[in-house]
Amino acid sequence: MVEILTSFTTLLMTMAVVRDRGGADFVRVITELAKPAIAGQSPAQFAIDAIAGACTAALADPEGDSLSRTLAAIRQKGNHSAAAE
């Protein structure tokens, strides 16, 4: 849980730049990754990696295309992980 909070804090600081562009990417990362992680709906390491990847993708382009692709890949990976359990 501490690792998630640390990553989340880093995400918040990094996403300040994204927020300044309008915040839609920020809201997507919070809604799709951070809230489920805090609720315990994903393993801690998976959430940490997903949030970090989404943060990098969100900063890659202001249109959000990179974030959309990254979130889709994260969902796919999460679905495969859940099916394996």
Secondary structure, 3 states (H helix, E strand, C coil): CHHHHHHHHHHHHHHHHHHHCCCHHHHHHHHHHHHHHHCCCCCHHHHHHHHHHHHHHHHHCCCCHHHHHHHHHHHHHHHHHHHHC
